[in-house]
């Protein structure tokens, strides 16, 4: 006689894209983001990831693009921290926040952005 073994019940883990997005994104505390010039206007970065960043809308439209450059203050890193990339607005949400994506970002700068997000998250946890 053969007995069927019951498979152990496990909880199905579902990843909501918004939850996953927040996992690898650093949100600056209010007033702590760094300035960035986009289409001739200075904006303050609200959050950043290796894929993009967000800031408050100042009359921009979805699909607006510009070349941006900024220096990251990466904790525990002694190298070139200049990021130069194209930046394009994907969406503007109902709170008037522009959600942008980096374009033509070289792999070494993409790695720098990953390191920055990780180090900033670690720094927050330590303090």
Backbone as XML, in Angstrom:
<?xml version="1.0"?>
<chain id="A" units="angstrom">
  <residue number="1" name="UNK">
    <atom name="N" x="0.817" y="-1.165" z="0.000"/>
    <atom name="CA" x="0.000" y="0.000" z="0.000"/>
    <atom name="C" x="0.878" y="1.252" z="0.000"/>
  </residue>
  <residue number="2" name="UNK">
    <atom name="N" x="0.553" y="2.187" z="-0.877"/>
    <atom name="CA" x="1.324" y="3.425" z="-0.966"/>
    <atom name="C" x="0.548" y="4.562" z="-0.330"/>
  </residue>
  <residue number="3" name="UNK">
    <atom name="N" x="1.254" y="5.310" z="0.453"/>
    <atom name="CA" x="0.653" y="6.488" z="1.083"/>
    <atom name="C" x="1.173" y="7.729" z="0.396"/>
  </residue>
  <residue number="4" name="UNK">
    <atom name="N" x="0.275" y="8.607" z="0.105"/>
    <atom name="CA" x="0.702" y="9.872" z="-0.473"/>
    <atom name="C" x="1.156" y="10.790" z="0.637"/>
  </residue>
  <residue number="5" name="UNK">
    <atom name="N" x="2.348" y="11.295" z="0.461"/>
    <atom name="CA" x="2.828" y="12.270" z="1.425"/>
    <atom name="C" x="2.183" y="13.608" z="1.108"/>
  </residue>
  <residue number="6" name="UNK">
    <atom name="N" x="1.742" y="14.227" z="2.158"/>
    <atom name="CA" x="1.185" y="15.555" z="1.971"/>
    <atom name="C" x="2.338" y="16.543" z="1.860"/>
  </residue>
  <residue number="7" name="UNK">
    <atom name="N" x="2.217" y="17.414" z="0.888"/>
    <atom name="CA" x="3.222" y="18.472" z="0.780"/>
    <atom name="C" x="2.972" y="19.461" z="1.903"/>
  </residue>
  <residue number="8" name="UNK">
    <atom name="N" x="4.041" y="19.906" z="2.556"/>
    <atom name="CA" x="3.834" y="20.876" z="3.634"/>
    <atom name="C" x="3.285" y="22.178" z="3.058"/>
  </residue>
  <residue number="9" name="UNK">
    <atom name="N" x="2.359" y="22.729" z="3.801"/>
    <atom name="CA" x="1.780" y="23.983" z="3.341"/>
    <atom name="C" x="2.761" y="25.109" z="3.625"/>
  </residue>
  <residue number="10" name="UNK">
    <atom name="N" x="3.006" y="25.887" z="2.632"/>
    <atom name="CA" x="3.879" y="27.045" z="2.811"/>
    <atom name="C" x="3.112" y="28.280" z="2.384"/>
  </residue>
  <residue number="11" name="UNK">
    <atom name="N" x="3.473" y="29.333" z="2.997"/>
    <atom name="CA" x="2.823" y="30.587" z="2.642"/>
    <atom name="C" x="3.381" y="31.054" z="1.304"/>
  </residue>
  <residue number="12" name="UNK">
    <atom name="N" x="2.490" y="31.442" z="0.437"/>
    <atom name="CA" x="2.915" y="31.945" z="-0.858"/>
    <atom name="C" x="3.346" y="33.392" z="-0.677"/>
  </residue>
  <residue number="13" name="UNK">
    <atom name="N" x="4.547" y="33.677" z="-1.095"/>
    <atom name="CA" x="5.066" y="35.032" z="-0.981"/>
    <atom name="C" x="4.851" y="35.723" z="-2.307"/>
  </residue>
  <residue number="14" name="UNK">
    <atom name="N" x="4.127" y="36.792" z="-2.247"/>
    <atom name="CA" x="3.874" y="37.561" z="-3.463"/>
    <atom name="C" x="4.575" y="38.893" z="-3.326"/>
  </residue>
  <residue number="15" name="UNK">
    <atom name="N" x="5.244" y="39.278" z="-4.372"/>
    <atom name="CA" x="5.934" y="40.552" z="-4.369"/>
    <atom name="C" x="5.124" y="41.580" z="-5.131"/>
  </residue>
  <residue number="16" name="UNK">
    <atom name="N" x="4.653" y="42.532" z="-4.405"/>
    <atom name="CA" x="3.973" y="43.658" z="-5.031"/>
    <atom name="C" x="5.067" y="44.561" z="-5.583"/>
  </residue>
  <residue number="17" name="UNK">
    <atom name="N" x="4.942" y="44.983" z="-6.812"/>
    <atom name="CA" x="5.994" y="45.769" z="-7.443"/>
    <atom name="C" x="6.315" y="47.027" z="-6.646"/>
  </residue>
  <residue number="18" name="UNK">
    <atom name="N" x="5.306" y="47.636" z="-5.995"/>
    <atom name="CA" x="5.574" y="48.825" z="-5.195"/>
    <atom name="C" x="6.427" y="48.486" z="-3.986"/>
  </residue>
  <residue number="19" name="UNK">
    <atom name="N" x="6.141" y="47.333" z="-3.335"/>
    <atom name="CA" x="6.939" y="46.942" z="-2.185"/>
    <atom name="C" x="8.373" y="46.681" z="-2.592"/>
  </residue>
  <residue number="20" name="UNK">
    <atom name="N" x="8.576" y="45.998" z="-3.702"/>
    <atom name="CA" x="9.917" y="45.686" z="-4.167"/>
    <atom name="C" x="10.658" y="46.965" z="-4.532"/>
  </residue>
  <residue number="21" name="UNK">
    <atom name="N" x="9.946" y="47.905" z="-5.120"/>
    <atom name="CA" x="10.552" y="49.174" z="-5.511"/>
    <atom name="C" x="11.093" y="49.889" z="-4.282"/>
  </residue>
  <residue number="22" name="UNK">
    <atom name="N" x="10.351" y="49.868" z="-3.174"/>
    <atom name="CA" x="10.785" y="50.559" z="-1.975"/>
    <atom name="C" x="11.967" y="49.862" z="-1.313"/>
  </residue>
  <residue number="23" name="UNK">
    <atom name="N" x="12.134" y="48.594" z="-1.543"/>
    <atom name="CA" x="13.223" y="47.855" z="-0.936"/>
    <atom name="C" x="14.574" y="48.376" z="-1.377"/>
  </residue>
  <residue number="24" name="UNK">
    <atom name="N" x="14.711" y="48.749" z="-2.622"/>
    <atom name="CA" x="15.998" y="49.160" z="-3.163"/>
    <atom name="C" x="16.042" y="50.651" z="-3.468"/>
  </residue>
  <residue number="25" name="UNK">
    <atom name="N" x="15.291" y="51.410" z="-2.729"/>
    <atom name="CA" x="15.185" y="52.848" z="-2.943"/>
    <atom name="C" x="15.472" y="53.529" z="-1.620"/>
  </residue>
  <residue number="26" name="UNK">
    <atom name="N" x="16.240" y="54.620" z="-1.657"/>
    <atom name="CA" x="16.506" y="55.362" z="-0.435"/>
    <atom name="C" x="15.635" y="56.618" z="-0.418"/>
  </residue>
  <residue number="27" name="UNK">
    <atom name="N" x="14.845" y="56.765" z="0.643"/>
    <atom name="CA" x="13.976" y="57.920" z="0.822"/>
    <atom name="C" x="14.668" y="58.882" z="1.783"/>
  </residue>
  <residue number="28" name="UNK">
    <atom name="N" x="14.928" y="60.074" z="1.321"/>
    <atom name="CA" x="15.557" y="61.071" z="2.172"/>
    <atom name="C" x="14.551" y="61.585" z="3.190"/>
  </residue>
  <residue number="29" name="UNK">
    <atom name="N" x="15.053" y="61.892" z="4.385"/>
    <atom name="CA" x="14.201" y="62.522" z="5.379"/>
    <atom name="C" x="13.847" y="63.915" z="4.867"/>
  </residue>
  <residue number="30" name="UNK">
    <atom name="N" x="12.733" y="64.431" z="5.313"/>
    <atom name="CA" x="12.239" y="65.720" z="4.827"/>
    <atom name="C" x="13.336" y="66.791" z="4.917"/>
  </residue>
  <residue number="31" name="UNK">
    <atom name="N" x="13.574" y="67.436" z="3.784"/>
    <atom name="CA" x="14.566" y="68.507" z="3.725"/>
    <atom name="C" x="16.010" y="68.042" z="3.637"/>
  </residue>
  <residue number="32" name="UNK">
    <atom name="N" x="16.246" y="66.726" z="3.506"/>
    <atom name="CA" x="17.601" y="66.183" z="3.503"/>
    <atom name="C" x="18.095" y="65.754" z="2.123"/>
  </residue>
  <residue number="33" name="UNK">
    <atom name="N" x="17.236" y="65.789" z="1.115"/>
    <atom name="CA" x="17.640" y="65.389" z="-0.232"/>
    <atom name="C" x="18.633" y="66.382" z="-0.816"/>
  </residue>
  <residue number="34" name="UNK">
    <atom name="N" x="19.292" y="65.988" z="-1.880"/>
    <atom name="CA" x="20.278" y="66.878" z="-2.487"/>
    <atom name="C" x="19.677" y="67.612" z="-3.686"/>
  </residue>
  <residue number="35" name="UNK">
    <atom name="N" x="20.231" y="68.794" z="-4.002"/>
    <atom name="CA" x="19.703" y="69.561" z="-5.134"/>
    <atom name="C" x="20.185" y="68.999" z="-6.469"/>
  </residue>
  <residue number="36" name="UNK">
    <atom name="N" x="19.360" y="69.202" z="-7.477"/>
    <atom name="CA" x="19.634" y="68.726" z="-8.824"/>
    <atom name="C" x="19.015" y="69.732" z="-9.789"/>
  </residue>
  <residue number="37" name="UNK">
    <atom name="N" x="19.715" y="70.043" z="-10.865"/>
    <atom name="CA" x="19.157" y="70.938" z="-11.870"/>
    <atom name="C" x="18.552" y="70.109" z="-12.984"/>
  </residue>
  <residue number="38" name="UNK">
    <atom name="N" x="17.250" y="70.301" z="-13.217"/>
    <atom name="CA" x="16.529" y="69.594" z="-14.266"/>
    <atom name="C" x="15.811" y="70.631" z="-15.118"/>
  </residue>
  <residue number="39" name="UNK">
    <atom name="N" x="16.132" y="70.658" z="-16.386"/>
    <atom name="CA" x="15.538" y="71.595" z="-17.339"/>
    <atom name="C" x="15.620" y="73.046" z="-16.842"/>
  </residue>
  <residue number="40" name="UNK">
    <atom name="N" x="16.791" y="73.383" z="-16.271"/>
    <atom name="CA" x="17.056" y="74.750" z="-15.830"/>
    <atom name="C" x="16.469" y="75.126" z="-14.490"/>
  </residue>
  <residue number="41" name="UNK">
    <atom name="N" x="15.782" y="74.197" z="-13.823"/>
    <atom name="CA" x="15.183" y="74.484" z="-12.515"/>
    <atom name="C" x="15.833" y="73.604" z="-11.455"/>
  </residue>
  <residue number="42" name="UNK">
    <atom name="N" x="16.092" y="74.201" z="-10.283"/>
    <atom name="CA" x="16.654" y="73.410" z="-9.198"/>
    <atom name="C" x="15.532" y="72.675" z="-8.477"/>
  </residue>
  <residue number="43" name="UNK">
    <atom name="N" x="15.704" y="71.372" z="-8.344"/>
    <atom name="CA" x="14.756" y="70.521" z="-7.630"/>
    <atom name="C" x="15.512" y="69.803" z="-6.521"/>
  </residue>
  <residue number="44" name="UNK">
    <atom name="N" x="14.792" y="69.339" z="-5.530"/>
    <atom name="CA" x="15.391" y="68.571" z="-4.438"/>
    <atom name="C" x="14.970" y="67.118" z="-4.592"/>
  </residue>
  <residue number="45" name="UNK">
    <atom name="N" x="15.946" y="66.234" z="-4.618"/>
    <atom name="CA" x="15.683" y="64.801" z="-4.781"/>
    <atom name="C" x="15.012" y="64.270" z="-3.510"/>
  </residue>
  <residue number="46" name="UNK">
    <atom name="N" x="13.876" y="63.598" z="-3.687"/>
    <atom name="CA" x="13.117" y="63.031" z="-2.568"/>
    <atom name="C" x="13.532" y="61.599" z="-2.266"/>
  </residue>
  <residue number="47" name="UNK">
    <atom name="N" x="13.807" y="60.823" z="-3.322"/>
    <atom name="CA" x="14.289" y="59.457" z="-3.161"/>
    <atom name="C" x="15.092" y="59.085" z="-4.395"/>
  </residue>
  <residue number="48" name="UNK">
    <atom name="N" x="15.906" y="58.031" z="-4.229"/>
    <atom name="CA" x="16.800" y="57.628" z="-5.310"/>
    <atom name="C" x="16.995" y="56.119" z="-5.289"/>
  </residue>
  <residue number="49" name="UNK">
    <atom name="N" x="17.185" y="55.548" z="-6.477"/>
    <atom name="CA" x="17.542" y="54.138" z="-6.625"/>
    <atom name="C" x="18.540" y="54.065" z="-7.769"/>
  </residue>
  <residue number="50" name="UNK">
    <atom name="N" x="18.985" y="52.871" z="-8.084"/>
    <atom name="CA" x="19.906" y="52.709" z="-9.205"/>
    <atom name="C" x="19.201" y="52.933" z="-10.535"/>
  </residue>
  <residue number="51" name="UNK">
    <atom name="N" x="17.883" y="52.891" z="-10.536"/>
    <atom name="CA" x="17.123" y="53.057" z="-11.772"/>
    <atom name="C" x="16.625" y="54.479" z="-11.996"/>
  </residue>
  <residue number="52" name="UNK">
    <atom name="N" x="16.473" y="55.254" z="-10.916"/>
    <atom name="CA" x="15.952" y="56.599" z="-11.081"/>
    <atom name="C" x="15.780" y="57.319" z="-9.767"/>
  </residue>
  <residue number="53" name="UNK">
    <atom name="N" x="15.055" y="58.428" z="-9.821"/>
    <atom name="CA" x="14.829" y="59.249" z="-8.641"/>
    <atom name="C" x="13.510" y="59.984" z="-8.777"/>
  </residue>
  <residue number="54" name="UNK">
    <atom name="N" x="13.129" y="60.707" z="-7.728"/>
    <atom name="CA" x="11.899" y="61.497" z="-7.791"/>
    <atom name="C" x="12.110" y="62.853" z="-7.143"/>
  </residue>
  <residue number="55" name="UNK">
    <atom name="N" x="11.283" y="63.797" z="-7.565"/>
    <atom name="CA" x="11.315" y="65.150" z="-7.019"/>
    <atom name="C" x="9.957" y="65.796" z="-7.242"/>
  </residue>
  <residue number="56" name="UNK">
    <atom name="N" x="9.725" y="66.922" z="-6.556"/>
    <atom name="CA" x="8.447" y="67.614" z="-6.703"/>
    <atom name="C" x="8.359" y="68.283" z="-8.069"/>
  </residue>
  <residue number="57" name="UNK">
    <atom name="N" x="7.173" y="68.246" z="-8.633"/>
    <atom name="CA" x="6.940" y="68.833" z="-9.946"/>
    <atom name="C" x="7.005" y="70.359" z="-9.880"/>
  </residue>
  <residue number="58" name="UNK">
    <atom name="N" x="7.659" y="70.938" z="-10.866"/>
    <atom name="CA" x="7.730" y="72.395" z="-10.988"/>
    <atom name="C" x="7.315" y="72.796" z="-12.401"/>
  </residue>
  <residue number="59" name="UNK">
    <atom name="N" x="6.196" y="72.239" z="-12.840"/>
    <atom name="CA" x="5.682" y="72.559" z="-14.165"/>
    <atom name="C" x="6.177" y="71.638" z="-15.262"/>
  </residue>
  <residue number="60" name="UNK">
    <atom name="N" x="6.750" y="70.509" z="-14.903"/>
    <atom name="CA" x="7.248" y="69.547" z="-15.885"/>
    <atom name="C" x="6.104" y="68.671" z="-16.391"/>
  </residue>
  <residue number="61" name="UNK">
    <atom name="N" x="6.376" y="67.958" z="-17.469"/>
    <atom name="CA" x="5.408" y="67.050" z="-18.070"/>
    <atom name="C" x="6.026" y="65.656" z="-18.179"/>
  </residue>
  <residue number="62" name="UNK">
    <atom name="N" x="5.188" y="64.600" z="-18.177"/>
    <atom name="CA" x="5.733" y="63.261" z="-18.431"/>
    <atom name="C" x="6.505" y="63.256" z="-19.754"/>
  </residue>
  <residue number="63" name="UNK">
    <atom name="N" x="7.570" y="62.491" z="-19.787"/>
    <atom name="CA" x="8.476" y="62.342" z="-20.930"/>
    <atom name="C" x="9.426" y="63.518" z="-21.109"/>
  </residue>
  <residue number="64" name="UNK">
    <atom name="N" x="9.390" y="64.537" z="-20.215"/>
    <atom name="CA" x="10.427" y="65.572" z="-20.258"/>
    <atom name="C" x="11.755" y="64.911" z="-19.957"/>
  </residue>
  <residue number="65" name="UNK">
    <atom name="N" x="12.802" y="65.363" z="-20.656"/>
    <atom name="CA" x="14.138" y="64.768" z="-20.505"/>
    <atom name="C" x="15.179" y="65.855" z="-20.355"/>
  </residue>
  <residue number="66" name="UNK">
    <atom name="N" x="16.284" y="65.484" z="-19.685"/>
    <atom name="CA" x="17.417" y="66.389" z="-19.557"/>
    <atom name="C" x="18.645" y="65.563" z="-19.186"/>
  </residue>
  <residue number="67" name="UNK">
    <atom name="N" x="19.807" y="66.133" z="-19.444"/>
    <atom name="CA" x="21.064" y="65.531" z="-18.989"/>
    <atom name="C" x="21.348" y="66.109" z="-17.608"/>
  </residue>
  <residue number="68" name="UNK">
    <atom name="N" x="21.657" y="65.247" z="-16.660"/>
    <atom name="CA" x="21.924" y="65.700" z="-15.297"/>
    <atom name="C" x="23.288" y="65.186" z="-14.832"/>
  </residue>
  <residue number="69" name="UNK">
    <atom name="N" x="23.861" y="65.924" z="-13.902"/>
    <atom name="CA" x="25.102" y="65.518" z="-13.237"/>
    <atom name="C" x="24.979" y="65.889" z="-11.772"/>
  </residue>
  <residue number="70" name="UNK">
    <atom name="N" x="25.436" y="64.995" z="-10.917"/>
    <atom name="CA" x="25.440" y="65.271" z="-9.487"/>
    <atom name="C" x="26.505" y="64.398" z="-8.826"/>
  </residue>
  <residue number="71" name="UNK">
    <atom name="N" x="26.946" y="64.842" z="-7.657"/>
    <atom name="CA" x="27.952" y="64.113" z="-6.892"/>
    <atom name="C" x="27.254" y="63.506" z="-5.677"/>
  </residue>
  <residue number="72" name="UNK">
    <atom name="N" x="27.465" y="62.219" z="-5.476"/>
    <atom name="CA" x="26.885" y="61.520" z="-4.331"/>
    <atom name="C" x="27.881" y="61.506" z="-3.177"/>
  </residue>
  <residue number="73" name="UNK">
    <atom name="N" x="27.400" y="61.747" z="-1.986"/>
    <atom name="CA" x="28.228" y="61.660" z="-0.782"/>
    <atom name="C" x="28.059" y="60.247" z="-0.228"/>
  </residue>
  <residue number="74" name="UNK">
    <atom name="N" x="28.850" y="59.313" z="-0.777"/>
    <atom name="CA" x="28.715" y="57.898" z="-0.424"/>
    <atom name="C" x="29.535" y="57.601" z="0.830"/>
  </residue>
  <residue number="75" name="UNK">
    <atom name="N" x="28.876" y="57.187" z="1.926"/>
    <atom name="CA" x="29.633" y="56.831" z="3.129"/>
    <atom name="C" x="30.605" y="55.680" z="2.861"/>
  </residue>
  <residue number="76" name="UNK">
    <atom name="N" x="31.785" y="55.782" z="3.407"/>
    <atom name="CA" x="32.806" y="54.729" z="3.330"/>
    <atom name="C" x="33.251" y="54.432" z="1.893"/>
  </residue>
  <residue number="77" name="UNK">
    <atom name="N" x="33.319" y="55.447" z="1.062"/>
    <atom name="CA" x="33.726" y="55.246" z="-0.330"/>
    <atom name="C" x="34.707" y="56.339" z="-0.723"/>
  </residue>
  <residue number="78" name="UNK">
    <atom name="N" x="35.833" y="55.923" z="-1.305"/>
    <atom name="CA" x="36.859" y="56.872" z="-1.717"/>
    <atom name="C" x="37.132" y="56.738" z="-3.202"/>
  </residue>
  <residue number="79" name="UNK">
    <atom name="N" x="36.270" y="57.209" z="-3.971"/>
    <atom name="CA" x="36.435" y="57.150" z="-5.413"/>
    <atom name="C" x="35.614" y="58.254" z="-6.045"/>
  </residue>
  <residue number="80" name="UNK">
    <atom name="N" x="35.571" y="58.245" z="-7.343"/>
    <atom name="CA" x="34.804" y="59.234" z="-8.074"/>
    <atom name="C" x="33.316" y="58.967" z="-7.862"/>
  </residue>
  <residue number="81" name="UNK">
    <atom name="N" x="32.598" y="59.935" z="-7.361"/>
    <atom name="CA" x="31.167" y="59.749" z="-7.088"/>
    <atom name="C" x="30.299" y="60.653" z="-7.968"/>
  </residue>
  <residue number="82" name="UNK">
    <atom name="N" x="30.855" y="61.094" z="-9.080"/>
    <atom name="CA" x="30.093" y="61.906" z="-10.023"/>
    <atom name="C" x="29.193" y="61.003" z="-10.864"/>
  </residue>
  <residue number="83" name="UNK">
    <atom name="N" x="27.925" y="61.340" z="-10.923"/>
    <atom name="CA" x="26.968" y="60.615" z="-11.754"/>
    <atom name="C" x="26.517" y="61.569" z="-12.857"/>
  </residue>
  <residue number="84" name="UNK">
    <atom name="N" x="26.681" y="61.150" z="-14.104"/>
    <atom name="CA" x="26.217" y="61.927" z="-15.261"/>
    <atom name="C" x="25.358" y="60.993" z="-16.107"/>
  </residue>
  <residue number="85" name="UNK">
    <atom name="N" x="24.126" y="61.415" z="-16.349"/>
    <atom name="CA" x="23.192" y="60.534" z="-17.037"/>
    <atom name="C" x="22.059" y="61.353" z="-17.632"/>
  </residue>
  <residue number="86" name="UNK">
    <atom name="N" x="21.323" y="60.719" z="-18.525"/>
    <atom name="CA" x="20.068" y="61.303" z="-18.962"/>
    <atom name="C" x="19.023" y="61.000" z="-17.910"/>
  </residue>
  <residue number="87" name="UNK">
    <atom name="N" x="18.038" y="61.865" z="-17.778"/>
    <atom name="CA" x="16.963" y="61.656" z="-16.819"/>
    <atom name="C" x="15.648" y="61.976" z="-17.509"/>
  </residue>
  <residue number="88" name="UNK">
    <atom name="N" x="14.704" y="61.060" z="-17.423"/>
    <atom name="CA" x="13.417" y="61.223" z="-18.095"/>
    <atom name="C" x="12.284" y="61.008" z="-17.099"/>
  </residue>
  <residue number="89" name="UNK">
    <atom name="N" x="11.283" y="61.884" z="-17.132"/>
    <atom name="CA" x="10.124" y="61.744" z="-16.246"/>
    <atom name="C" x="9.195" y="60.671" z="-16.821"/>
  </residue>
  <residue number="90" name="UNK">
    <atom name="N" x="8.956" y="59.631" z="-16.039"/>
    <atom name="CA" x="8.028" y="58.570" z="-16.447"/>
    <atom name="C" x="6.593" y="58.958" z="-16.130"/>
  </residue>
  <residue number="91" name="UNK">
    <atom name="N" x="6.366" y="59.340" z="-14.879"/>
    <atom name="CA" x="5.016" y="59.702" z="-14.449"/>
    <atom name="C" x="5.075" y="60.858" z="-13.461"/>
  </residue>
  <residue number="92" name="UNK">
    <atom name="N" x="3.940" y="61.507" z="-13.333"/>
    <atom name="CA" x="3.758" y="62.516" z="-12.290"/>
    <atom name="C" x="2.512" y="62.082" z="-11.529"/>
  </residue>
  <residue number="93" name="UNK">
    <atom name="N" x="2.671" y="61.803" z="-10.241"/>
    <atom name="CA" x="1.539" y="61.260" z="-9.481"/>
    <atom name="C" x="0.603" y="62.356" z="-8.983"/>
  </residue>
  <residue number="94" name="UNK">
    <atom name="N" x="-0.438" y="61.950" z="-8.299"/>
    <atom name="CA" x="-1.469" y="62.900" z="-7.852"/>
    <atom name="C" x="-0.951" y="63.844" z="-6.769"/>
  </residue>
  <residue number="95" name="UNK">
    <atom name="N" x="0.165" y="63.496" z="-6.130"/>
    <atom name="CA" x="0.785" y="64.395" z="-5.148"/>
    <atom name="C" x="1.777" y="65.346" z="-5.809"/>
  </residue>
  <residue number="96" name="UNK">
    <atom name="N" x="1.808" y="65.358" z="-7.148"/>
    <atom name="CA" x="2.689" y="66.222" z="-7.941"/>
    <atom name="C" x="4.171" y="65.873" z="-7.743"/>
  </residue>
  <residue number="97" name="UNK">
    <atom name="N" x="4.445" y="64.576" z="-7.690"/>
    <atom name="CA" x="5.819" y="64.082" z="-7.593"/>
    <atom name="C" x="6.196" y="63.484" z="-8.945"/>
  </residue>
  <residue number="98" name="UNK">
    <atom name="N" x="7.330" y="63.931" z="-9.480"/>
    <atom name="CA" x="7.858" y="63.406" z="-10.742"/>
    <atom name="C" x="8.686" y="62.163" z="-10.457"/>
  </residue>
  <residue number="99" name="UNK">
    <atom name="N" x="8.328" y="61.044" z="-11.073"/>
    <atom name="CA" x="9.071" y="59.794" z="-10.943"/>
    <atom name="C" x="9.878" y="59.618" z="-12.221"/>
  </residue>
  <residue number="100" name="UNK">
    <atom name="N" x="11.201" y="59.606" z="-12.069"/>
    <atom name="CA" x="12.103" y="59.644" z="-13.219"/>
    <atom name="C" x="12.958" y="58.390" z="-13.316"/>
  </residue>
  <residue number="101" name="UNK">
    <atom name="N" x="13.465" y="58.154" z="-14.517"/>
    <atom name="CA" x="14.345" y="57.020" z="-14.779"/>
    <atom name="C" x="15.638" y="57.546" z="-15.393"/>
  </residue>
  <residue number="102" name="UNK">
    <atom name="N" x="16.760" y="56.935" z="-14.971"/>
    <atom name="CA" x="18.049" y="57.263" z="-15.576"/>
    <atom name="C" x="18.122" y="56.625" z="-16.955"/>
  </residue>
  <residue number="103" name="UNK">
    <atom name="N" x="18.698" y="57.338" z="-17.907"/>
    <atom name="CA" x="18.887" y="56.814" z="-19.258"/>
    <atom name="C" x="20.364" y="56.879" z="-19.605"/>
  </residue>
  <residue number="104" name="UNK">
    <atom name="N" x="20.850" y="55.881" z="-20.317"/>
    <atom name="CA" x="22.247" y="55.825" z="-20.754"/>
    <atom name="C" x="23.216" y="55.962" z="-19.586"/>
  </residue>
  <residue number="105" name="UNK">
    <atom name="N" x="22.891" y="55.316" z="-18.492"/>
    <atom name="CA" x="23.741" y="55.345" z="-17.306"/>
    <atom name="C" x="24.784" y="54.243" z="-17.430"/>
  </residue>
  <residue number="106" name="UNK">
    <atom name="N" x="26.086" y="54.603" z="-17.437"/>
    <atom name="CA" x="27.131" y="53.581" z="-17.559"/>
    <atom name="C" x="27.083" y="52.580" z="-16.393"/>
  </residue>
  <residue number="107" name="UNK">
    <atom name="N" x="27.493" y="51.346" z="-16.630"/>
    <atom name="CA" x="27.423" y="50.306" z="-15.583"/>
    <atom name="C" x="28.147" y="50.684" z="-14.288"/>
  </residue>
  <residue number="108" name="UNK">
    <atom name="N" x="29.291" y="51.351" z="-14.383"/>
    <atom name="CA" x="30.023" y="51.714" z="-13.154"/>
    <atom name="C" x="29.255" y="52.756" z="-12.340"/>
  </residue>
  <residue number="109" name="UNK">
    <atom name="N" x="28.523" y="53.628" z="-13.005"/>
    <atom name="CA" x="27.713" y="54.593" z="-12.269"/>
    <atom name="C" x="26.474" y="53.926" z="-11.694"/>
  </residue>
  <residue number="110" name="UNK">
    <atom name="N" x="25.933" y="52.937" z="-12.395"/>
    <atom name="CA" x="24.815" y="52.173" z="-11.875"/>
    <atom name="C" x="25.222" y="51.447" z="-10.594"/>
  </residue>
  <residue number="111" name="UNK">
    <atom name="N" x="26.417" y="50.878" z="-10.584"/>
    <atom name="CA" x="26.929" y="50.207" z="-9.383"/>
    <atom name="C" x="27.132" y="51.207" z="-8.252"/>
  </residue>
  <residue number="112" name="UNK">
    <atom name="N" x="27.611" y="52.403" z="-8.586"/>
    <atom name="CA" x="27.786" y="53.452" z="-7.588"/>
    <atom name="C" x="26.444" y="53.823" z="-6.964"/>
  </residue>
  <residue number="113" name="UNK">
    <atom name="N" x="25.406" y="53.921" z="-7.771"/>
    <atom name="CA" x="24.071" y="54.226" z="-7.253"/>
    <atom name="C" x="23.577" y="53.124" z="-6.317"/>
  </residue>
  <residue number="114" name="UNK">
    <atom name="N" x="23.805" y="51.858" z="-6.686"/>
    <atom name="CA" x="23.445" y="50.735" z="-5.806"/>
    <atom name="C" x="24.183" y="50.856" z="-4.478"/>
  </residue>
  <residue number="115" name="UNK">
    <atom name="N" x="25.480" y="51.133" z="-4.545"/>
    <atom name="CA" x="26.292" y="51.263" z="-3.332"/>
    <atom name="C" x="25.779" y="52.409" z="-2.468"/>
  </residue>
  <residue number="116" name="UNK">
    <atom name="N" x="25.456" y="53.515" z="-3.099"/>
    <atom name="CA" x="24.953" y="54.673" z="-2.357"/>
    <atom name="C" x="23.677" y="54.326" z="-1.593"/>
  </residue>
  <residue number="117" name="UNK">
    <atom name="N" x="22.723" y="53.699" z="-2.266"/>
    <atom name="CA" x="21.464" y="53.323" z="-1.623"/>
    <atom name="C" x="21.733" y="52.370" z="-0.452"/>
  </residue>
  <residue number="118" name="UNK">
    <atom name="N" x="22.565" y="51.377" z="-0.661"/>
    <atom name="CA" x="22.884" y="50.413" z="0.393"/>
    <atom name="C" x="23.553" y="51.096" z="1.581"/>
  </residue>
  <residue number="119" name="UNK">
    <atom name="N" x="24.553" y="51.922" z="1.323"/>
    <atom name="CA" x="25.279" y="52.582" z="2.412"/>
    <atom name="C" x="24.389" y="53.554" z="3.180"/>
  </residue>
  <residue number="120" name="UNK">
    <atom name="N" x="23.509" y="54.251" z="2.478"/>
    <atom name="CA" x="22.594" y="55.176" z="3.154"/>
    <atom name="C" x="21.599" y="54.408" z="4.026"/>
  </residue>
  <residue number="121" name="UNK">
    <atom name="N" x="21.098" y="53.270" z="3.537"/>
    <atom name="CA" x="20.186" y="52.453" z="4.332"/>
    <atom name="C" x="20.899" y="51.900" z="5.564"/>
  </residue>
  <residue number="122" name="UNK">
    <atom name="N" x="22.132" y="51.428" z="5.383"/>
    <atom name="CA" x="22.910" y="50.911" z="6.512"/>
    <atom name="C" x="23.184" y="52.025" z="7.528"/>
  </residue>
  <residue number="123" name="UNK">
    <atom name="N" x="23.505" y="53.203" z="7.034"/>
    <atom name="CA" x="23.782" y="54.340" z="7.911"/>
    <atom name="C" x="22.544" y="54.697" z="8.748"/>
  </residue>
  <residue number="124" name="UNK">
    <atom name="N" x="21.384" y="54.690" z="8.145"/>
    <atom name="CA" x="20.151" y="54.969" z="8.869"/>
    <atom name="C" x="19.878" y="53.918" z="9.942"/>
  </residue>
  <residue number="125" name="UNK">
    <atom name="N" x="20.119" y="52.645" z="9.612"/>
    <atom name="CA" x="19.894" y="51.577" z="10.570"/>
    <atom name="C" x="20.856" y="51.671" z="11.761"/>
  </residue>
  <residue number="126" name="UNK">
    <atom name="N" x="22.068" y="52.116" z="11.503"/>
    <atom name="CA" x="23.073" y="52.233" z="12.553"/>
    <atom name="C" x="22.773" y="53.386" z="13.510"/>
  </residue>
  <residue number="127" name="UNK">
    <atom name="N" x="22.038" y="54.365" z="13.018"/>
    <atom name="CA" x="21.749" y="55.538" z="13.841"/>
    <atom name="C" x="20.300" y="55.531" z="14.174"/>
  </residue>
</chain>
